[in-house]
Amino acid sequence: MSDTFNVVGDTSGRAGLERLPGRRTIIKGAAWSVPILAAAVAAPAQAASGCTGTPVVKRVTGIGANKGVLTFTLPANARCITFVVEGAGGGGPGTTTINGGSGARIEGSLTGCGSNRVLTLVAGGGGTSHVGGDGFGRGGDPVPGVTPGGYSNVEVNWGSGGGGGSAILIDSTPVVVAGGGGGSGSHSGFWESNTGPAPSSWVMGGTGKNANGGVAPGGNGDDCRVSQSNWFLEGDGGRGASGAVPGAGDGATWNLPTLDAGPGEVFGGSGTGPTSTGGAGGNAVSQSSRSTFNNKSFYVYSASGAGGGGYAGGGAGGAAAATFRQPWGSGQAMSTTSAAGAGGAGSNFLGSATASGCTTSATSATQGTAGNGGRGSYGGVGSVTVSYYL
C-alpha cells in the first residue's frame, strides 16, 4: 500500500517582468547541487536481502514554492527500508535554453531503526523569480526589479530564488538531507555610439564552477560575464555550501575603460549553517546604473540568483553595474551595463551510524543530481520517498 502526496510545482511565468523591445539578456545557469559520487548504483536493498512482495511506499513532494511534509510511525517489523531524497531546483530565467541549478538526489537505505520510530519527510519547494523555495533549509529569496519612468531606454532583469532542501528526520533528528539548487543570475545593458554603427552583440559567457567530488559540497553558482575585446564586467556566482559550512556570497570582477560611473559592486548574501530546520540559502542582491548620451537616457538593472537551502545554505551571487566610454571610429561609444551571478547550492548530509538509532552512510547511498533546475522561471519541486516491507 502507499501514501502519496504528489503536487505539480508552480508553472506560472515571470509575473511583472516587462519584456522591452530590443532587449538583450543573458542569464547564466546556476550551480548543479552535487556531483555524482558513485558511477554505478548498487542493487536495491530489498533485492539484496531477499525482500519480496508489495512494499509500503510513503512519498511527499513540494507544492510549488512551498514545502511538503509527511509524518508517520515506522512499524516495529519494518524491514528493507530504502529512500530516495531529491532537493528542489533553483528558479530559472524564463527561457527554455538555460536552467536554474538542480537539487541533489540521494538514494540509500536505513538499517537498525528499531521499533516505533517517527519519520518526518520534508520535500523542498522550487525557487521562483519572486520567492525562494521553502523546505528543510529554505532557498534564498530573489530581488524582483521595478521599471522606473523617465528614461528613453530601460532594461530590468533579475535572477531567481534558490530551491528548498529535502530531508528525512527520525524522531526530529535529520538523517538524510539533499540540498536545493541555486537560482539563476541576470544581465542588462545598452551600447550607444555617436559615430558609426554600434556592435551587433556583446560576448556573453562564463564558465560554471561545480563542486569536486565528495559527500557534502554543493556546486558553486555560475559567473555571469558580459564583454568585448577590451573590457568585461562579471557578476560572480555564490559559493556552494560544504557539510556544515554555509556558502559565502560573492561579488564582482571587471576590467573597464574610462568610467563615467561605477563600477558599483554588491556582495550576495551568505547562506546559514545547520539549524533544527536546516540551513537557509543567501538572499539575492541587485545593482543598477543610469546614463545620458546622444540626447538619450539609459537605465539598466540586474539582480543575482539566490542560494539553495539544505543542511547548510549556499551563497547568493554578486552584482555590479557601470557606465563607461571608449573611442569608437572618429567619435565615442558609451556602454551602460550590469551583471549578476547565479546562486550556490545547499549541502547534503548523511547521518552517522548512531543518529536516531539508524544507520546511514556514504557507502550505502549514491548521490547525483535530480535534474530539476528551473526553466521558465520556476524550479522543479523536491520529493522524498521511503519504501519498506512488513
N, C-alpha and C positions, 0 to 999 in steps of 0.2 A: 504494500500500500504506500501511498505517498501524500505528503502535504506540499503543495507547490504554490508559491506566490510569484507570479511572473508578469510584470507590468512593463510595457514598452516605454522607453525614455521619451523625454520631451523632443518633439520633432519640429518645433516652431523655428522660423527663420530668425535672423538677427534684427529683432524689433528695434525701431528707432534709428537705424543706421541709414543715413541719407547717401545714396549712391549717385555721385555727381557725374555729369558727362566728362569724358576725357580723363577720368580718374585712373591713376596707375598705382596699384597696391601690391606689396609683396609681404607675405606673412610666412615666416619660416615654420616648418613643422616642429612641434615640441618634442621633448625627450621621450624615448622609449623607457619604460619604467625599469625593467630589469633584463639583463642579457640572459641567454639560455645557460643554465648551469650544467645540464647533462644533455648529451646529444640524443640519447635513447631513453624512452620512458619505460620504467620497469613494469612488469606484468601486474595487473591489479591485485591487491592483497587477497581479495576473495578467491581469485583463481589460484593463487599460490598456496592458499591454506585449505583449498578444497571446499569452500563455502558454495552451496548451491541453493537453488530455489529462487524466490522472488524477494529482492531486497526491499527494505523500508527506505524511502527516499524523502529527505527533508530539504527543501530548496526555497530560497528567497532571493529576490532581485531588488535593485534600486528602483525608484519610481521617479522618473525624470531627474531633477536635480536633488531629490530627497532620498534619504537612505531608507532601506527596507530592513525590518527586524523580525526575527522569528525565534521564540524561546520554547524549548521542550525539555523533558526529562528523559535521559537515556536509560532504557530498561537495563536491569541487572544482568540479563542474559544476552545483551547485545554483543555481537562479535563481528570480526571483519569490517571494522569501521574505516571507511575511506572518505576523502574530502577533495573537492575542487573549489578553490577560492580565487576569485578574479576581482582586482581593484577596478574602479571606474576610470574611463578615459577623460582626458582633459578636453576642453572645448576647442573647436576648430575655427577657421577663419571665414566660414561662409562660402567656401568653394568646394569643388569635388576633386581637386588636384593636390591639396595639402592637408595633412591631418594634424589634429592635436596629438598629444602624447598618449600612448596606450597605457592602460593599467597593467599590473603584473598578474600572472597566473601561476598558482601553486597547486600541485597535486600531491597527495601523500596519504598517510594512514595514521590512525591513533590507536595506541595499544595500552593496556594496563589501566584503563579508565575506571575500573571499579564499578560499584552499583549506584544507581540513582543520581548520577551526575546531571546537573542542569547546564545544558548547552544553549548559548545565545549566538545566533548567526546574524551578523550585521553586513549588509550589502551596500556599497557606496553608490551615491547618485553621480551622474555625469556632470562635468563642468559645462557651463554655457557662456555666452557672450555677455550675460548680465549678472551671473551669480556662480560661485563655486559650488561643487557638489558636496553634499553632506555625507557622513559616513563614520567609520572608525578612523578618525583623523580627517577633518574637513578640508576640502580643497580651498585654496585661497581665492579671494574674490577679484574680479576684473574691475577696470575703471572705465565705464562707458563714457564716450565723448559727447560733447554738446557742440552743435554747429552754431557759431556766432554770426551775427549780422554785420553789415557794413563793409564786407570785403568782396572784391570782384572775383576772386579765386579762392576757394576753400576746399580743403581735403582733410577729413576727420576719419581716422581709423583707430580701432582698438583691438586688443587681444582678448583672450578668453580665460575663464576660471579653470582652476585645477579640478581633477576628479577626486572623489572621496575614496578613502581606503576601505577595504572589506576585511572581515575578521571572524574567527571562531573564538568565543570565550567559554571557558568551562568554570562554573562557579565564580563568574565575574572576572576571571583571570584570562588574559589573551594568550592563546597557544599558537595561533596562526594568524598572520596579518599580511595581506597583499596590498602594496602601495598603489595609489592612484597616479595617473599620468599628469604631466604639466600642461597648462594651456598655451595656445599659440600666441605669438607676438604680432607686431604690425609695423608698417612703414607708410609714410606720406611724403609728398614732395612736389615742387614745381621748379621749372627751369625757364628763364626768360632772357632773351638776347636783344640788344639794341642794334645789332648788325648781323646779317646772315641768319640762316635757319638754325633753330635750336636742335640739339641732338634728338634722334628719333627715340632713343631709350637710354636708360641707365643700366649698368651692370648690377644685378641684384643677386646676392647669393649668400654664402656662409656654410660652413661645414658643421654638421651635427656632431656632438661630442658625447657619445653614450658611455655609460659606466663600463669598466672592465669587469671580469668575472667575479664571482663571489655570491654569497647568500643574500646579503643585506642591501648593497648600494642601489639607489635609484639613479636613472640616467640624468645627465645634465641637459638643460634646455639648449636648443639651438640658438646661435647668434643670428641676428638679422642685420645684414650689411647692404648699404647702397653705395655705389662708387662709380668713378670714371677713371681714366688712365692716371690722373694726377691727384686724386683725392678719394677719401672714403669716410663714411660715418657708420658706426656699428653699435647697435644695442646688444649688449652681451646677455647670453642666456643664464638663467638662475642655476645654482648648483643643486644636484640631486642629494637627498638625504642618504646617510650611510649608517645602518644599525640604529643606535640611539642618538646619533649626532645629526641634528637638522641641517638642511641645505641652506647656504647663505645666498642672499640676494646679490645680484651683480650690477655693474654699472655700464660704462660705455667706453669705446676707444675710437680714435679718429686721427686723420691727417688731412687738414683742410687749408685752402688758400686764404687770402686776406679776408678777415671776418668783419662783417657788419654787426653781428650779434651772436653770442654763444661761443662755443657750444655749451648749452646748459645740460648738465648731467644729473640724473636722479637714480639712486640705487633702489633696486627692488626689495620688497620686504623679505626677511628671512623666515624660514619655517620654525616651528616649535618642536621641542623634544617630547618624549613619550609622557602621556598622562593616562588617567583611567579611561579616557575617551579617545585616545590616540593622539598623534601629532598633527597639527594643522599646517597646511601649506602657506607660504608667504603671500601677502596681497600684492597685486599689481600696482605699478606706478605709471605716470604719464609725463609727457613734455610737449611743449608747443613752441612755435616760432612764427613771427609775422614780419612782413617787409613791404616796401613800396618801391617800384621800379617801372620805368616806361609808362608812367601815369596809371599803373595798375597796382592793386593791393592784393597781398597774398597772406593766407593763414594756413598753417599745417599743424596737425595734432596726431600723435601716436601714443598708444599705451601698450604696456608689456603683457605677457602671459603670466598668470599666477601659478604658484607651486601646487603640486599634488599632495593630498593627505596620505597618511599611512602610520606606521609605528612611530616614525618621525617625519615631519613635513619637509617638502622640497622648497627651495627658494624661488622667488619671482625674478623675472628678467629685468634688466635695467633699461632706461630710456634716455635719449638725448635728442636735441634739436639745435639747428644753427642756420644762419643766413650768411652767405659769403659771395664774393665777386672774384672774377678772374678775366684776363684778356680773352677776347673772342673775335677773331677776324680783325677788323680795324676799330672795334669798339670793346664792349664789355658784355659779359653774361653774368646773371645773378641766379643763385640757387637758394631756395628755402626748403629745408628737408628735415625729416625726423625719422628715427628708427628705434624700435623697442624689441628686446629679445624675448624668447619663449621661457616658460617656467620649467623648473626642475621637478623630477618625480619624487614621490614619497618612498620611504624604505619598507622593506619586507621584514618579517620576524617569524622565527620558528621557536617555540617554547622548548625549554630544557626538559630533560628526562623526568624531572621531579615536578614540573609545573602542573598544578592541579591533579597530581597523581597520574597524568597521562604522558606518554612518550611521543614526542615528535622530533624529528632530526633531519638534517640535510641529506643524510643517506637514505631516508625513506620518502623523500619528496623531490620532485623535479620542478624547476622554475623556468618560466619563459614570459612571453607577453600575451596579453589577452586579445590583442588586435582590435581594440575598441576605441582607438583615438578618434576624436571628433571630426566629422565632416559636416558642412552646412551649419556650423556654429555650435553644435551640441556634441558632447562626448557620450559614448555608449555607457550604459549603466553597468555597475558591478554585480556580481552574483556569488552566492555561497551554496554549495550542495554537499550534504552529508548523507552517506548511504551505509546501512548496516543490515546484518542478518540476525534472526532470532532462532 
